[in-house]
Amino acid sequence: MSMINKKATILIVDDMSTNISVLYDLLCDDYEIQAATNGEDALAIAQSAERPDVILLDIEMPGMDGYAVCKALKNLPQTKEIPIIFVTARNSPEDEEHGFNLGAVDYISKPFYPAIVRVRVKTIVDMKLKNDLLEELSMVDGLTHIANRRAFDETYLKRFRDSERENRALSVMMIDVDFFKNYNDHYGHGKGDECLIRIAAALNAVLKRPGDIVARYGGEEFVVLLESIDYEGNETVAHHLLEAVRRLQIPHEYSSAAEFVTISIGIAVKTGKTTPETLLKHADEALYRAKNEGRNRYVYYAESVPPLS
């Protein structure tokens, strides 16, 4: 979900249901509320798909206390960035110092003033959502509004490792806009930008599965990452990508591939001996072949083609 216009989620962790009810009534008009009455449930919620934006955490709980919960959250990669506010009856300077040393961003002592709690929670939530938005925007190409090179690189390495561990297929398609320098030189960079925006949208519309991504790799080059797909599936996607750009019918008088803007695609499939670096290199080599063979087509890296039966 985009961070823009998102309603933040607060996880309230307290072993006393009356305390949860008080904080719920105080915050429910402005935030989505989750609740847990023990540390184990809090950790499970924090690691779920609906992880909270901010956690309000009591310290004195049976079993796993708030300090232990905070320490565990800060040691988990998927939860370490969630801001934690201790809300507790412990009000000594030593307790407060210990909470901050564990990674909490604020410390509210009970009994508290409702208006002060609202303001302090709002300050932390606003900071968290702003940081999330900046992180989201840093992963988006400013021109085409699809994933950028940084987003692809981070996703690619994770997906590659996952595919090895789970023995899943992984394919990379390198895409280049045919004779784009000629297009820019003759139609102008403004028209060139419009062309890239339309192509990015067309490529993105082809990919229907949630895990498939297209990113702007640089200049007029795009890259597609596909998981759990066979040879025929790759061919189908590549064909649809080519057709999606052809259907735009963007005039290109200075292309020897067609009268309209077209793309070339190089496809490589991960094999047992492929590394992340060589898979990208193979896709790039296949793209080079596609361009040498006349463009406006897709070409497989040789080892990616299954043997004839």
N, C-alpha and C positions, 0 to 999 in steps of 0.2 A: 504494500500500500504506500502511496506517496505521502510524504510528511506534510504536504500542503493540505490545510484544512482538516488534518487528522485530529480526532478527539483523543487526548492522552489517556493512558490507563495507569491507575494507581493500584498497587498491591499492598493491602494492609495485613500485617502479620502480628497477631496478638493472641495469647491463649485465653483471654477473657472476651467472650462474645459481646459483653456490654461495651467494652472499649472499642471493638470493631464497629458496633452500631453507632456510637457517638461520632467516630470519624467518617463513617459512611454518610450519615445525615449531613455532616459538614461539607462533604466534597462531592456528593453524587450528582449535583446539578451541573457541575463543570467537567467531571471526568467519568470514564468508565472505571468501575471498581471491581477488583478481585480481592478475595480474602483467604487467609490461611490461619489456622489456630496452632500450628506447630512448625518447627524448622524444616522437617522433611517435606511437608506439603508445599512450603514456600519455595524450596529448591526445585521441586517438580514443576510448579507453575512458572517459575522464572526461566526454566529451560524449555518450556512448551512453545508451540507455534505462536501462541498469543501472549508472548512475554510482555511484562509491564514496562512502562517508561520510567517509573519511579517506584521505589519500595519504602513504605513506612514500617519500621521494624522495632518491635518491642525487644527489650533485652532479657528480662526475667521470664523465661518460659521453661517448663519441665523438659527434661531430655536435652535436646539441642538448644542452647540459649542463643540470644540474638547476636552476641559476639561471634559464636561459631558459625552461624548462618552467614553473617557478613564476610567472614574470612573465606568460607566455602565459595560464596558468590564471586568474590574477587579473584579466586584461583581458577575459575572456569572461563575459558575464552568467550563463550557465548553470552555470559552474564556480567563479565567484569566491568563493562561500561555503564551498567544500570546504576543511576544515583541512588544511594541509600540514605534515608533520614531516620535516625534513631528517635523514637518517641517513647520515653521511659520515665519511671518514677525515680530512677537513679539520677541524682543531680549534683554529685560531687565533681570538682574540677578534674580529679583523677579519672573518673568514669568518662567524662566528656573527652578528655585527652586520649584515652584508650580507644574510644569510638572513632575519633578522627584518624588516629594512627592506623586503624584497620581499613580505612578507606571511605568512611562515611563523609557525606558532603554537608550535613547539618545535624544538629542535636537539639531536640525539643524536650524539655522537662515537663513532667506532669506535676500538678494540674496545669493545663495550658489555657491560653485565651484563644477562643475560636477564630477571631479576626486575625490574630498573629499567625496561627497555623495556616489559614487560607493564603495569606500573603507569602509566607515562606515556602509553602508548597508550590504556589504559582511561580515564584522566582526560579525554583529548581526545575519545574516542568518546562517553562519557557526556554531555559538554557539547554535542556536536553533536546527539545524539539528543534531548536535552532541548530544545534550541533548535528543532529540527524539529517536535517535538510541540507546543510553544507556538505555532509558526506554524500548524500544522494546526488546532489548537483555535481559533485566532483567526479561522479561516475557517468555523467551524461555528456555526450558531444554537444557543444554549444550551437553548432549549425544545424545538424540533422535531428537532434533530440532522441537519438538512439544511444545505446551503450557506447562509451568511448574506449580507447586503447587500454587505459588503466583498468576499467571494469572488465574488459575481456581477459587481460593478462591474469588478473586475480581469479576470475571464474575458471579460466582454462586450466590453471595449475591444480585447482581443487578438483575439478571434474576429471582430470587425467588421473590423479591419485585414486579417486573413487572408482573409476572404471577399472583400474588395475586390481584394486582390493576386491571388487564385486564381480570381476570378470565380465564387464559390460563393453559393448562396442562403442567406439568413439570416432567421429569423423570431423574433419576440418575442411571447409571450403574457402579458398582465397578467391576474391572477386575484384576485378578491375574494370573500370568504365573504359570502353574502347575509344581510343583516340581523343581522350579528354583534353589533352593539351591543345589539340587543334580546336576543340570546342571553345575552350577559354580564350584562345588567341583571336578567334573570329567573332564570337558572340559576346565576349566580355565576361569579366569575373562575376558580375552580378547575376547574369544568366547562368553561369557555371554553378554558382551557389544554389540557385533555384533548381537546377538540374539534379544536384546531389541530394537536396532535400526530398524531391519527388522520388528519386531512386531508393533512398533509405526507407521511405514510407512503403514503397512497393515491396521491397525485400522483406521488411518486417511483417507485412500482411500475409506473406506466404507461410510463415512459420506458425503453425497452429498449436504445437505441443508446448506446455509451460516451460519445460527445461531447455528448449531450443533458443539460441540467441543469435542475433546479428549485431555486429559492432562496426563502427567506423575505425578502420585500422590505421588510416593516415591518408591525407590527400583524397584521391579518388578511389582508394582501395577499401574494400569491406571484407569482413571475415564472418563466417557462419560456423557455429559449433553445434553438432548434433549428437545426441546420446542414443544408445540402444536402437540402432538402425542398421538394416542390412544393405547389401549392394543395390537391390532394386529400389529400396526406399531412398537411398542417396540419389539414384538416377531420377526418381520422381521429383524430389525436392529441387534438384539442379534444373530440371526441365521447367518446373514452375517458376523458379527464379528468373530464368532467361525470358520466359513468356511474360512475366509480370512487368519487366522493364520494356520489352518490345511493345506491350499494349499501351504504354504511356505515349508512344509515338511522338517523342520529342525530336523535332527535325534536327538533322546533323548532316549538312551538305559536305562537310570536310572529313567524313569517315569513309574509308574504303571497305568497311565491313557491311554497311547497310545505309539506307537513307535516313534512318532514325538512330537515336542513341541506343547502343547495345552494351552488353557486358560479356566478359570472359570469366570462366570459372575453372579453378584447379581443385581437384578433390583428392584427399589422402585419408586413409583409414588406419587406425592404430593396429599394429600387429604385436606379436609377443616381444619383438626386439626393438620396438619403437620407443624413443624417449620423447619428452615434451618438445625438445628442440628439433629433433629430426622430423616429427610429425608436421610441424609448421613448415620446415624446410621442404618436405616432400610436397605439401600442398602448394607452396610457392613455385616449385619446379614444374608441377603439373599446370599451374597457371601460365608459366612461361611457354610451355608447349602449346597450350590452347591459343595463345596469342600468335605464336609462330605458324600455327596451322590455319590461320585465317580469322581468328577471333569470333565473337558472337556464338560461342559454343562452350561446352564443358569437356574437360579431359581428366581422366584418372591418372594419378601416379601409378606407374606400372605395377608395383607390388600390391597395390590396393585392389587390383582386379582379380576376382577369384579364378582359379584354374578351370579350364573347360572340362566338363564331366564326360 
